[in-house]
Amino acid sequence: MRQAGTSYSGILSGGLSGKTGPHSLPLARIKKIMKKSGDDVKMISGEAPIVFSKACELFIEELTQRSWMITIQGKRRTLHKEDVASAVTATDIFDFLVNLVSNSSHSMDINPVEIETTSK
């Protein structure tokens, strides 16, 4: 959820935390994924991968926090893939990931190439 007073310019100038410097996620990899998303995507501005990077960071933080709560409820101190799967199935905003984590014990062991080809 976006906080009041934050803007894209804040993200571009160093993120919501105010820190500047290198990004946690590789921008070249993000740009490559963006270009692979469709044949129509040819040109990507320099700022777009930065916004995607921050969005990915926030997504990872949110999913990790929800997964960690499940880990704590299980009275454990190590987060497992089952905790992530439980967080996904318990949270409506993560419904787009349900097929990735549902039923199969091998569902989280999918090769990234398989995910890219099955998600189109």
C-alpha positions as CSV (number, residue, x, y, z in Angstrom):
1,M,0.0,0.0,0.0
2,R,1.4,3.4,-1.0
3,Q,1.8,5.9,1.9
4,A,0.4,9.4,1.6
5,G,2.8,11.8,0.2
6,T,5.0,9.3,-1.7
7,S,5.4,9.6,-5.4
8,Y,7.2,8.1,-8.3
9,S,9.8,10.9,-8.2
10,G,10.6,9.8,-4.6
11,I,11.1,6.2,-5.8
12,L,13.4,7.4,-8.7
13,S,15.5,9.6,-6.4
14,G,16.3,6.8,-3.9
15,G,13.1,5.0,-2.8
16,L,10.7,5.4,0.0
17,S,13.4,5.0,2.6
18,G,15.3,7.9,1.2
19,K,18.5,6.0,0.6
20,T,20.3,6.5,-2.7
21,G,22.8,4.3,-4.5
22,P,22.7,1.0,-6.3
23,H,19.4,-0.9,-6.5
24,S,18.9,-4.3,-4.8
25,L,17.7,-5.9,-8.0
26,P,19.7,-5.9,-11.2
27,L,18.1,-3.3,-13.5
28,A,19.5,-5.0,-16.6
29,R,17.7,-8.2,-15.7
30,I,14.5,-6.3,-15.1
31,K,14.8,-4.6,-18.4
32,K,15.4,-8.0,-20.1
33,I,12.3,-9.5,-18.5
34,M,10.3,-6.4,-19.6
35,K,11.4,-6.8,-23.2
36,K,10.5,-10.5,-23.1
37,S,7.0,-9.7,-21.9
38,G,5.7,-9.1,-25.5
39,D,6.7,-8.4,-29.0
40,D,5.2,-4.9,-28.8
41,V,7.6,-3.9,-26.1
42,K,10.7,-2.4,-27.9
43,M,11.7,0.8,-26.1
44,I,11.9,1.1,-22.3
45,S,12.8,4.4,-20.6
46,G,15.6,4.4,-18.0
47,E,13.2,5.1,-15.2
48,A,10.8,2.2,-15.8
49,P,13.1,-0.5,-14.6
50,I,13.9,1.5,-11.5
51,V,10.1,1.7,-10.7
52,F,9.8,-2.0,-11.4
53,S,12.8,-2.7,-9.1
54,K,11.2,-0.9,-6.2
55,A,7.9,-2.6,-6.9
56,C,9.6,-6.0,-6.8
57,E,11.4,-5.1,-3.6
58,L,8.1,-4.1,-1.9
59,F,6.4,-7.3,-3.2
60,I,9.2,-9.5,-1.8
61,E,9.0,-7.7,1.5
62,E,5.2,-8.0,1.8
63,L,5.2,-11.7,0.8
64,T,8.1,-12.4,3.2
65,Q,6.4,-10.7,6.1
66,R,3.2,-12.7,5.6
67,S,5.2,-15.9,5.2
68,W,7.1,-15.1,8.3
69,M,3.9,-14.7,10.3
70,I,3.0,-18.3,9.3
71,T,6.4,-19.5,10.3
72,I,6.0,-17.9,13.8
73,Q,2.5,-19.4,14.1
74,G,4.1,-22.8,13.5
75,K,6.6,-22.0,16.3
76,R,9.6,-22.2,14.0
77,R,12.4,-19.9,13.2
78,T,13.1,-21.0,9.6
79,L,10.9,-19.9,6.8
80,H,10.1,-22.7,4.4
81,K,8.6,-22.8,0.9
82,E,5.4,-24.2,2.5
83,D,5.1,-21.0,4.5
84,V,5.3,-19.0,1.3
85,A,2.6,-21.2,-0.3
86,S,0.4,-20.8,2.8
87,A,0.8,-17.0,2.7
88,V,-0.1,-17.0,-1.0
89,T,-3.2,-19.1,-0.5
90,A,-4.3,-17.1,2.5
91,T,-4.0,-13.6,0.9
92,D,-6.3,-12.5,-1.8
93,I,-3.8,-10.1,-3.4
94,F,-1.6,-13.1,-4.2
95,D,-4.2,-15.0,-6.0
96,F,-2.2,-14.7,-9.3
97,L,0.4,-17.0,-7.6
98,V,-2.0,-19.7,-6.4
99,N,-1.3,-22.0,-9.5
100,L,2.4,-21.7,-8.8
101,V,2.2,-23.0,-5.2
102,S,-1.0,-25.1,-5.2
103,N,-1.2,-28.8,-4.3
104,S,1.9,-30.2,-5.9
105,S,4.9,-30.7,-3.6
106,H,7.1,-30.0,-6.7
107,S,5.3,-26.7,-7.5
108,M,8.0,-24.5,-6.0
109,D,10.8,-26.5,-7.7
110,I,9.8,-25.2,-11.2
111,N,12.5,-24.1,-13.5
112,P,12.3,-20.3,-14.2
113,V,12.2,-21.1,-18.0
114,E,9.0,-23.2,-17.4
115,I,7.4,-20.3,-15.5
116,E,8.1,-17.8,-18.3
117,T,6.6,-20.2,-21.0
118,T,3.6,-21.2,-19.0
119,S,2.7,-17.6,-17.9
120,K,2.1,-16.3,-21.4
